[in-house]
């Protein structure tokens, strides 16, 4: 067996990946999951197109982690491209591709591409040759133009070259939303382990919180490290994974009293 044949045997069966699905808004991970869902839709035993996959099945077939699967599913459901339902005992998640919506989005993308290509063709091919020559001549004249001179009232003549300052370029913001493939690193695992923090639970809360707020950071890994450190600080006063209490609120755990409302006029709580 040749090396090429051996590698092909070790790699196993390849899966389909439709690159155009990325451009309709599904993203890379969403396009990968949707491509595999399309494949299984034609091989299900139900005429309705429903099929079920476990989290482990998706990971084995596509290589997507749990966090990448959750992000891809949210994106596909928001676009109306995939439907989910839970059935059976034990409960299993069943999926179905909405081919009507898929056809609509792909058609819009193809039409947009064709329109863009036609406009580009008209712009490039429709420009007359003499216009190009005029522009070239204008550029040459501007290059060889001599500096203008100004005369001072005292009679002395001085040569002065006018300098036009170019406006300073605005610094582009490096802030960005959470990448779809963002996930904890080994550094986060070690930091959470030292603080005895449940990283899986904290990371899910971190994702939900910042996606709901639409947060933007220049360094999402640093943001997650800060989140883990804060979780360690509040670990002594709150149950694991819970958000810290509101500032100024003290709870008497023994007598189950909440002193945030203050005291009565007679001094009682």
C-alpha positions as CSV (number, residue, x, y, z in Angstrom):
1,X,0.0,0.0,0.0
2,X,1.4,3.4,-1.0
3,X,1.8,6.3,1.5
4,X,-1.0,8.1,-0.2
5,X,-3.4,5.2,0.0
6,X,-2.4,4.6,3.6
7,X,-3.1,8.2,4.6
8,X,-6.5,8.0,2.8
9,X,-7.3,4.9,4.7
10,X,-6.3,6.4,8.1
11,X,-8.2,9.6,7.5
12,X,-11.5,7.8,6.8
13,X,-14.6,9.1,5.0
14,X,-14.6,12.8,4.3
15,X,-17.7,14.9,4.9
16,X,-19.2,17.5,2.6
17,X,-18.7,21.2,3.3
18,X,-20.7,23.8,1.3
19,X,-18.6,26.9,1.2
20,X,-21.4,29.2,0.0
21,X,-23.3,28.6,3.3
22,X,-20.7,30.7,5.0
23,X,-21.7,33.7,2.9
24,X,-25.4,33.6,3.7
25,X,-24.7,34.3,7.4
26,X,-24.1,30.9,8.9
27,X,-20.4,31.4,9.6
28,X,-17.8,28.6,9.3
29,X,-19.1,26.4,12.2
30,X,-22.7,27.0,11.2
31,X,-22.0,26.1,7.6
32,X,-20.2,22.9,8.7
33,X,-23.1,21.8,10.9
34,X,-25.7,22.7,8.2
35,X,-23.8,20.8,5.5
36,X,-23.8,17.7,7.6
37,X,-27.5,18.2,8.5
38,X,-28.3,18.5,4.7
39,X,-26.5,15.2,4.2
40,X,-28.5,13.4,6.9
41,X,-31.8,14.9,5.8
42,X,-31.8,12.8,2.6
43,X,-30.9,9.7,4.6
44,X,-33.5,9.8,7.3
45,X,-36.2,7.2,7.6
46,X,-38.9,9.9,8.1
47,X,-40.5,11.6,5.2
48,X,-40.7,14.8,7.2
49,X,-36.9,15.1,7.2
50,X,-36.4,14.8,11.0
51,X,-33.3,13.0,12.3
52,X,-31.6,13.0,15.7
53,X,-28.0,13.5,16.7
54,X,-26.3,13.5,20.1
55,X,-23.6,16.0,21.0
56,X,-21.1,13.2,20.8
57,X,-22.3,12.3,17.2
58,X,-21.8,15.9,16.0
59,X,-18.3,16.0,17.6
60,X,-17.2,12.7,16.0
61,X,-18.6,13.7,12.5
62,X,-17.6,17.4,12.4
63,X,-15.0,17.9,15.1
64,X,-17.0,20.7,16.6
65,X,-16.8,21.0,20.4
66,X,-19.8,21.5,22.6
67,X,-19.4,25.3,22.7
68,X,-18.9,25.4,18.9
69,X,-22.0,23.3,18.5
70,X,-24.1,25.6,20.8
71,X,-22.9,28.7,18.9
72,X,-23.6,27.1,15.5
73,X,-27.1,25.9,16.5
74,X,-28.0,29.4,17.8
75,X,-26.9,31.0,14.6
76,X,-28.8,28.5,12.4
77,X,-32.0,28.8,14.4
78,X,-31.8,32.6,14.3
79,X,-31.6,32.4,10.5
80,X,-34.5,30.0,10.4
81,X,-32.4,27.3,8.7
82,X,-32.8,24.5,11.2
83,X,-35.5,23.3,13.5
84,X,-35.2,21.4,16.7
85,X,-37.5,19.2,18.8
86,X,-37.0,16.9,21.8
87,X,-38.5,13.4,21.6
88,X,-38.4,10.0,23.3
89,X,-37.3,8.7,26.7
90,X,-34.5,9.3,27.3
91,X,-34.9,12.6,25.6
92,X,-33.1,13.0,22.2
93,X,-32.8,16.2,20.2
94,X,-34.1,15.8,16.6
95,X,-33.2,18.2,13.8
96,X,-34.8,19.2,10.5
97,X,-33.5,21.6,7.8
98,X,-35.9,24.2,6.6
99,X,-35.2,23.9,2.8
100,X,-37.6,26.6,1.9
101,X,-35.7,29.2,3.9
102,X,-32.4,27.7,2.7
103,X,-33.5,28.1,-0.9
104,X,-34.6,31.7,-0.3
105,X,-31.3,32.8,1.3
106,X,-29.1,31.0,-1.2
107,X,-31.1,32.5,-4.1
108,X,-30.7,36.0,-2.6
109,X,-26.9,35.5,-2.3
110,X,-26.6,34.2,-5.9
111,X,-28.6,37.1,-7.2
112,X,-26.5,39.6,-5.2
113,X,-23.3,38.1,-6.6
114,X,-24.6,38.2,-10.2
115,X,-25.7,41.9,-9.8
116,X,-22.2,42.8,-8.4
117,X,-20.5,41.0,-11.3
118,X,-22.6,42.9,-13.9
119,X,-21.9,46.3,-12.3
120,X,-18.2,45.5,-12.2
121,X,-18.2,44.4,-15.9
122,X,-20.0,47.6,-17.0
123,X,-17.6,49.8,-15.0
124,X,-14.4,48.2,-16.4
125,X,-15.5,47.6,-20.0
126,X,-17.5,50.8,-20.5
127,X,-14.8,53.3,-19.8
128,X,-13.5,55.0,-23.0
129,X,-9.9,54.9,-23.9
130,X,-9.5,58.7,-24.4
131,X,-10.8,59.2,-20.8
132,X,-8.0,57.0,-19.5
133,X,-5.5,59.1,-21.6
134,X,-6.9,62.4,-20.2
135,X,-6.5,61.1,-16.6
136,X,-2.9,60.1,-17.4
137,X,-2.1,63.5,-18.8
138,X,-3.7,65.2,-15.8
139,X,-1.6,63.2,-13.5
140,X,1.6,64.1,-15.4
141,X,0.8,67.8,-15.4
142,X,0.2,67.8,-11.6
143,X,3.5,66.0,-11.1
144,X,5.6,68.7,-12.9
145,X,3.7,71.8,-11.6
146,X,6.1,74.4,-10.1
147,X,5.6,75.9,-6.7
148,X,3.6,79.2,-6.7
149,X,5.3,82.5,-5.5
150,X,3.9,85.2,-3.3
151,X,4.9,88.8,-3.2
152,X,5.4,90.6,0.1
153,X,4.3,94.3,0.6
154,X,7.9,95.4,1.4
155,X,8.9,94.6,-2.2
156,X,10.9,91.6,-1.4
157,X,9.9,88.6,-3.4
158,X,10.1,85.2,-1.8
159,X,9.3,81.8,-3.1
160,X,6.9,79.8,-1.0
161,X,5.8,76.2,-1.4
162,X,2.4,75.5,0.0
163,X,2.2,72.3,2.0
164,X,-1.1,70.6,2.4
165,X,-1.3,68.5,5.5
166,X,-3.0,65.2,5.1
167,X,-5.7,64.6,7.7
168,X,-4.6,62.1,10.4
169,X,-6.0,58.7,9.9
170,X,-8.5,57.7,12.5
171,X,-7.3,54.8,14.5
172,X,-9.4,51.8,13.8
173,X,-11.0,50.3,16.8
174,X,-9.7,46.9,17.7
175,X,-12.7,46.0,19.7
176,X,-14.6,43.0,18.3
177,X,-17.6,40.8,19.3
178,X,-17.0,37.3,20.6
179,X,-15.6,35.1,17.8
180,X,-17.8,32.1,17.0
181,X,-15.0,29.7,17.6
182,X,-13.9,31.3,21.0
183,X,-13.3,28.7,23.7
184,X,-11.3,28.3,26.9
185,X,-7.5,27.6,26.6
186,X,-5.2,25.6,28.7
187,X,-4.4,28.8,30.6
188,X,-8.0,29.2,31.5
189,X,-8.3,25.6,32.7
190,X,-5.2,26.0,34.9
191,X,-6.5,29.3,36.4
192,X,-9.9,27.8,37.1
193,X,-8.4,24.7,38.6
194,X,-6.3,26.7,41.1
195,X,-9.3,28.7,42.1
196,X,-11.5,25.5,42.3
197,X,-13.9,27.1,39.8
198,X,-16.3,25.1,37.5
199,X,-15.0,26.4,34.2
200,X,-17.7,24.8,32.1
201,X,-20.5,26.5,34.1
202,X,-18.7,29.8,34.3
203,X,-17.8,29.9,30.6
204,X,-21.5,29.2,29.6
205,X,-22.6,32.1,31.8
206,X,-19.7,34.3,30.4
207,X,-21.0,33.5,26.8
208,X,-24.7,34.1,27.6
209,X,-24.0,37.4,29.5
210,X,-21.7,39.0,26.8
211,X,-23.8,37.8,23.9
212,X,-26.9,39.3,25.5
213,X,-25.1,42.6,26.1
214,X,-23.4,42.6,22.7
215,X,-20.1,43.2,24.4
216,X,-16.9,44.0,22.5
217,X,-13.3,43.4,23.7
218,X,-9.9,43.7,22.2
219,X,-8.8,40.6,24.0
220,X,-11.5,38.0,24.8
221,X,-9.0,35.7,26.4
222,X,-8.1,38.4,28.9
223,X,-11.9,39.1,29.5
224,X,-12.4,35.4,30.4
225,X,-9.5,35.4,32.7
226,X,-11.0,38.4,34.5
227,X,-14.3,36.7,34.7
228,X,-12.7,33.6,36.3
229,X,-10.8,35.8,38.9
230,X,-14.0,37.6,39.8
231,X,-15.8,34.2,40.2
232,X,-13.1,33.2,42.6
233,X,-13.6,36.4,44.7
234,X,-17.3,35.8,45.0
235,X,-17.0,32.1,45.7
236,X,-17.0,32.5,49.5
237,X,-20.2,34.6,49.5
238,X,-22.3,32.9,46.8
239,X,-23.1,29.4,45.7
240,X,-20.9,28.1,42.9
241,X,-21.7,29.6,39.5
242,X,-24.1,32.2,40.9
243,X,-23.9,35.9,40.3
244,X,-22.7,38.1,43.2
245,X,-25.3,39.8,45.5
246,X,-26.2,43.4,44.8
247,X,-23.9,46.0,46.6
248,X,-25.2,47.1,49.9
249,X,-27.4,44.1,50.5
250,X,-26.6,41.9,53.5
251,X,-28.4,38.6,54.1
252,X,-28.6,37.0,57.6
253,X,-28.3,33.3,56.6
254,X,-28.9,32.1,60.2
255,X,-32.2,34.0,60.7
256,X,-33.0,34.3,57.0
257,X,-33.5,38.0,57.2
258,X,-32.8,40.5,54.4
259,X,-31.5,43.8,55.9
260,X,-31.5,45.6,52.5
261,X,-34.8,47.2,53.4
262,X,-33.3,49.0,56.5
263,X,-34.9,49.3,60.0
264,X,-38.3,50.4,61.2
265,X,-39.0,53.5,63.3
266,X,-39.1,51.4,66.5
267,X,-35.7,49.9,65.8
268,X,-36.9,46.5,64.7
269,X,-36.2,44.9,61.3
